[in-house]
Amino acid sequence: MPITPNSVIQVLIYLVILLLITKPLGLYLTRVFTGEKTWLTPVFAPVERLFYRLSGVDAAEEQKWTGYTVSMLLFSLAGMLLLYLFERTQQWHGTLFNPQGFGAVEQQLAFNTAASFTTNTNWQAYTGEQTMTYLTQMAGLAFHNFASAATGIALAVAFVRGLTRRSAQHLGNFWVDVTRCILYILLPVSIIGALVLVSQGVVQNFNAYTQVVTLEGVKQVIAQGPVASQEFIKEFGTNGGGFFNANSAHPFENPNVLTNMIEMLAIFAIPAALTYMFGKMAGNTRQGWVIFAAMAILFLIGVFVIMPAEQSGNPFLTQAGANQAITQYQAGGNMEGKEVRFGITQTALFSTITTDASCGAVNGFFDSFTPIGGMIPMLNIALGEIIFGGVGSGLYGMLIFAVLAVFIAGLMVGRTPEFLGKKIEQKEMKMAALAILILPTLILGFTAIASILPVGTSSTLNHGPHGLSEILYAYTSGTGNNGSAFAGLSANTPFYNWTLAMAMLFGRFAFVVPVMALAGALVKKKVVPANAGTFPTTGPCSLSC
């Protein structure tokens, strides 16, 4: 079945709105990170200065790539230990923050979760509404939704400075960048976004769970809590960890098509705006639009592959189903694993967006998708989540590929390997190649181990190729810091808790270190004026190369 006109219109509406918010938000990001005055400066500047005074940070003192990276690692380690502490002390959170009386999270699961949210992965090997107290959800998980997102954005800003500054030594101040990101960007937008979600039916309270009796006479427990305050930032910061196990398929997280559109736009908003910020800081906005166009093309390819696959349904069921019920079911496409209020189009679009970005939020379940439909989410993450990608990580991931492409293409056609006027030489290529090789090495290595050990294969719901897909997707999602699950894999075991935690930590930080080393090398280079031998990076050819 070809993709329907209705689906095309919905995709175009989404892309047009995203395009409309890219430039203004990109300009705002530029002003925030270049220290210019914004409309929020009178409100947050005193708060910002207070934080610096209390923490002893000199806002005027910048750091080299080593100091910036070490600060980032220390900040992440402290946050990870804090979250682990919250999880292990839940029994003392009191009736206000723990009305259900949840006990301490088991230590291996607590470590996995702490690693997950620290790395902006938000992989969840537990049922949120049955495991985490309100204090852990808010002060632990939601805190990391802000902190890990701000860390990724700060790293992208530092990398852009490395590309755009001339003959410098420093990449900025990590503590200043993170503080400004949270105060001026993440916090105010998330407050507004959470209030909008509440107006549409997303719950926000500290009530104990409600017990009701259904019409069939069955007792049911209705979970609730401070959902909206976590829901918007989990999308806006491309985190993805849901308050409920059903994630954004749950009506208390994502009630209707309006909230679905808001959440999808929130996922791509910052990654798209960062491309314009990059062009603005580079002094040539065409550089940013080229990056945006490359991401948009890859995004559309994924969308227009997954949608017809899901709208066509599973042809094997149609062939095998002689009865009319199966034939009629397949005529409507593959609705298995999808919410009726969203349908195939909104679910396929959401699934593409959330795996293009490092956002593990889902409003459908990939294990129920058709083979081609399930392939696209896995492929999106395996590409390194550079299709808009995570907040910050998408931009510097794509720029790493741009540096590599410029070097290879320049040598192939006999032109000087330069990017933004800076020569790309042996040291820069080593760092770029190292960063790119880390992700596939981790994904394939962990998958190979899990697929041959009984402790790995015993957790799969399905056997054969589909079981392998469950394992491969788990390590692809963990290493790529996405956090979505293919489903069907019982991951809350000692083996998967430890190995996935390692995949998430190395996938985040082992990738970032060579990226920052590359930025440190580039920031020192002089800018060479463009000449006849310079390889162009702002035209249609640069997209194809």
N, C-alpha and C positions, 0 to 999 in steps of 0.2 A: 504493500500500500504506500503510495507516495505521501509525502508530508502534506497535511491539510492547509488550506489558505488561512484558516483561523490560527493555526500554530505559527505560521510565518508572521502574521500580524502581531501576535503576542511577543514574539522574539524581537521584532523591529521596534515595538513600543518600549520594551525593556532597554534595548541598545540606544535608542534615541534619548531616553531619560538619563541613562548613564553618561552619554556624551555631553548632555547639557550641564551636568553637575561636575564634570571633570575639570574644566578650566577654572571656575570660581573656587572650588575646593583646593585645586592645585595652587592657585595664587595665594590662598590663605595659608597653606602649608609652607609656601616659600617665605612668606612674611614671618611666620612663627619661628622657623629655623634659621633665618638670617637676622633675627633679633629686631625686626621692624615692629612698629607699633600696630596693634590690631584693635578692633572694637571691644575686645575683652581685656585689653591691657589694664585699664583702670581698675577692673575687678580683681584680676588674678596677679598682677605685678607685686602687690604687697605680700600676698600669700607665697609667691615664688621666692621673694627675698627672705621671708621668714624661714622657709625650708632650708635655704642655703646657709643662713645664719645658724640654725640649729644643728645642721649636719657638718658645718665647717667647710663647705664647698666654696671655692673662689670661682664665681661665674665667669670671670675674665680670663682665667687660666685654661688654656687648651692643652690637649693631650696628643702625643704621637700614637701611631696605630697600636703599639704595644700597650701603652697605658689605657687607651680606650677599650681594647679587648679585655685586658685584665679586670677593669672596672665592670665590664659587662658580665664576665664570668663570676665575679664575686657577688654581684647583685643577684644573679640567677641562682647561685648556690644558697645565699641567704634566704631567698624566697622559697626555694625548694624545701629547705629544712623547716621553715615556718609552716608550710602547708602540711608537711609530714607530722609536725607537732599537733596541729589542729586535728588531724585525722586520728591520731593515736590517743587523744585525750577527750574524745567525744562524750564519754560517760560523765564528764564534769561540766558540760555546757549548759546545764540548768533547764528548767521547764520552758522558759521563754524561747530559747534557741534550740531546744531538743524536746519538743512536746511528745514525740513518739518514743522517747527513751532509747534511742540507738546507742549501741556500745561502741567501743574503739574499733576502728578499721583494722583488719588483719595486716600484719607488718609488710608482707610481700605485696599485697594489693595497695597498701598505703604508699609504698615506695614507687610502684608503677604509676599510681595516680599523681604523685608529687612530680615525678619526672615528666609525665604527660602534660600537665598544665604549665609547668615551668618552661617547657620547650614550645609552647603554643600549639601543641598537638591535640590535647584534650581527648585522647583516646580514653574510653570508659569501659573497663572490664567488670562493671558492677551496675546494679540498678539504682539510679540516683535517689529516687523517692523512697527506697527501702534501705539505704546505706548511710547517706550523708545528713548530718544535722543542718539546721538553718545557719548556724554559725560557720560551719565548714563550707557550706554552699556560698555564703556571702563574703566572709572575711578570708576564706581560703581560696576557693575556686574562682569567684568573681574578681577577687583582687588580682589573681594571675591573668584573668582575661584582659585587665588593663595593663599590668606590668609586662607580660610577655609580648603583647602587641606593641607597647611603647618601645620595648627593646628592639624588636624587629624594625620598626620605623626609624629608630635612632641609628641602627647599623646601616640602613639604606641611605640615610642622610650623610653619614660619615663617608660612605663609598662614593656618593655623588661629589662630595667635597674633594675626595682624592682625585676624581676625574677632572674637576673643573678649576681647582686652584692651581696657581702657577708658581713653580719653584718654591713650594712651602714645605713645612715639616709636620704640621699638625692637622688633625681631622676634626677638631672641635672638642667639646667636653661632654662625655657620656652622661654625667649626672644632670647637666643642664638640658641636654636634648630630651632625656627621659621625662624630666620634670615638666618641661614645656609641652611635650606631647600629651601627657596625661591632663594637665591643667587646661590647656587652650584648645585641645582637639577632642580627645576621647571622652573626657568627663562631661563637658557641656552638651555635646551631640547625643551622648548616651542618655542623659537625663531627659532630654526632649523626646528621643526615640522611645524610651521606656514609657513615658506618659502617653504617647500616641498608642502604643501597644495596649496599655491598660484600658484606654478608651474603646478598644476593639474587643476586649474580653480576656486579655492575658491577665492572670491573677497576680496579686501582690499582697501578701498578708503573712502573719505569723500564727495563724490558726492551727490547731491540732487537726489531724485528718478527720474527715467526716464519714461516719458510718451510716449507710442507708440500706433500705430493703427494696429490691427491684420489683417490677410487676410480676415476675415469676416467683417471688418470695425468696430470692437469693440475697444474702448479705454481701454488700460491696463497700470497700473502703475507697473514698475519693481523696486522693493526695492533693495537697495544695502547698502554698508557701510563698516566699519571696522570689517569684519566677520572673517577672518583668524586668527587674533590676539586673538580672543576669542575661536575660534573653537577647536584649538589643546589643549589648557589648560583645556577646559571643559571636554575633554576626559581624558587627562593625569592626571588631578586632580580629576577624577571621579565626576565632578560637574553635567554636563548634560544640563544646561540651554542654549537653542538655541537662536541665533540671530533672526531666523525666527520662525514663529509659527509651520511650518512643521518640524522644528528641523533638524536632520541629514537625513531626507528624501528629503530635499530641495537641488537642484543641486548646489546652491551657497555655501552650507555647505559641501556637500558630493557628488562630481560630478560623481565618477566612482568606479569600484570595487577595484582599487588600494587604493584610499583614504578610502574606506570602511574598507579594511584590516588594513591600518595604524591606523585608529581610533579605531578599535577593539583591536589591540595590545596595543595602548596607554592606553586604559581603564584598562587592566590587568597588565600592565608593573610594576608599583610601588607596588601594592598589592602582586604580585608574588615575586618580589625582596625582599620585607620586610620579607618574610618567610626565605629566605637565610640569610638575615641580622640577624634575630633572632637566627638561628643556629650558625652563626659565633660569635655573641656576647655571646652566651651561652657556647662557647668552644666546641660545638659538632654539626657539620653541619647536622648530621642525624636528629636532632630534627627539624630543619627547613624543611628538605625534607619530613618528615612525615606530617607536616602541609600542605606543598605543595601538597602531594599526596592525602590527605583527601579532600582538596579543588578541586583538579582536578577530582577526582572520582565523587563528587557531581555535578560538572560542566558537565561532560560527560553524567551523568544520565539525567539531564535536557535537554541537546541538543538532545539526542537520543529518548526523548519522544516527544518533540515539533516538530521536523522535520517530522517524519512520520505522525503525526497528521495533519500538514499543507499540506503535500504532498498528503495525501489521500483525502483531501477536506471534505466537509460536506456531510455525507451519507444521511441525510434527504432530501437534495436538489436533490440528484440522484434518491431517491425513489419517490419523488414527481414530478420530471420532466420527463414527458412522451416525451417531444420534444427533438430532437437531440442536440439542442444548449446547453441545460443545461448539458446533458450527456457528451458532448465533453468538456465543461468548467470544469466539475468536474474531468474529466480524467487527466487534467493538474494540479490538486491540487487547493488549496484555494489561489488564487492570490488577493482576495479582501483585500484592505488596504496595499498592497505591491507595491514597485516601480519595474517596469519591468526591469530596469538596474541592480537590485540586485537579483530579483527572490526569491523563497521560501527559499533556503538554506542560502543565505547571510542574509536575513531578520530574519530567525529563529535563526541563530547563533548570530547575533547582539542583538536580543531581549533577548536571554539567558545571554549573557555577560553583557549587561547594567543593568539587574536586579540582576545578581549575585553580581555585584559591586554596590556601591551607586551612580550610574550614570544614570541620567534621560534621557540621549540622546536616541532617537529612530529613526529608519529608516523605520518603519512601524507602524501600529496602532492596538493595542491589541484588541480593541472593535470589529474588523473584523476577529479576529482569531477564529479558531474552539474552542469548549469548553475546550478540553484538551490543545490546544495550548495557550489559554488565562490563563489557570490554572498555567502553569509553571512560567511565570513572577511573578504572585502574590505569589506563593509558595516560589520562590527564595528570595523575600524581606521578607516574613513572617518568614523565618528561621533566620532572624537577619542579613542578608547580610554578611554571613561568608564565602561564596564561593568565595574566593579571596576578595570580599567585597570592601568597600571604601578604599581610601588611609589611612592607619592607622587603621581605625575602623574595617576593615575586620580582621586584625591580632589580635588586642586585643579582638575582639568579639570571634574569634575562640579559643584564649587562655583561655578565660573565660570558654568556654565549655570544654576545655581540663582539666582545674583545677577541674571542676565539675565531669567530667568523671573519672578522676584519683581517686577522693575521693570516689565516689560510687563504682567503680570497685574494688578499693583496699579493701574496707570494705567487699564487697561481697565474695572475695576470701581469706580474712584474711591476707592481706598484708598492710604494712604501707602506708597511703595516703601521698605520696610525689610527688612533681613535681620539676625537676631539683635539687633534693637534699634538697628541702625545705618542711618541714612538712605543710600539709594543715589541719588546725584546725578549731575550731568553728567560730572564727571571720572571717577568710578568706571565709568560706562557706556562711556566712550570706551576705557578700558583693557580692559574685558571684551570689547567688540566687536572691538578690535584683535587680541586674543589669539585669538578665535574665527575671525576672517577669515584669519589667517596660514596655517593648515593647508590649507584648500581652494585658496587662491591658489597655494601651492607645488605641491600635487598636480596641479592642472589645468594650471598653467603648464609644469612640467617634462614632463608627459605630452604636451601639445600639441607641444612642441618635438621630443621624441623620436619622435612618431608621424608627423612630416612630413619628418624628416631621414633620409637613407640610413644614416647611422651609427647611428641608433636602430632603424629597422625591420629592418636586416640581422641583428640579434641575436635576432630572434624565431624560435622553432621553427615556430610556426603562423602562418598569414596570416589576414587578414580580422578579424572581431570577436574571435576567440579570441586572435589576436596582439595586438590592442589591449588585451585584458584582461591579458595578460602584462606589458605596459608600464605600464598603469594600476596594476596591483597592486604593481609594483616601487616606484613613487614614492609610492603610498599607504603601503606598508609602511615605506619609508625615512623619509618625512616624519612618519609617526605613531610613529616609533621602535619599530616592532614587530620587524622583521628577518626575518619568515618570507618565503618565496618562493613564488610561484605555480608555479614551475618552467617550463621551456620557454624561458627567456630567458637567453642567454649574456651575463652581466653583467660578466664580467672583460675589459672593453675600456676603452680610455682614456676614451671618451665616458661610459660608465655609471659607471666608477670615480669620475670627477670630479663628474658631475652628481648621482649618488646621495649622494656624500659631502656636497655642498652641501645637498641636501635634508635629510639627517640632522642636520647642524649647525644649519641655520636652523629645522628643525622642532622641535628641542629648545630652543635658546637664544633664538631670536626669539619663541617662545611664552612662555618663562619670564619674560623681562624685563617685559612688561606685566602679567603675573600678579603679580610681586613689586611692581611699582609700585601695583597695585590694593591689595595687602596693606598697603603703606606708607601709602596714603591712608586705608584703613579703620581702621588701628590708632590714628589720631589722633582719630577721631570719638568723641563721647560716646554712651553707650547711652541711648536714649529708652525710657521705660517703655511697655509694651504698652497700647494703648487700643482703643476700639471701631473705630477706623479702621485698625488694624494688620492686615496680611495674614497669616493663619496659615501656618506652614510645617512643621507637625508632624502634620497630619491627612491623610486620604485625598485631599482636594482638592489638596494640595500635590504629590502624586504625579502626578495627571492634568495639573496645570498645568506 
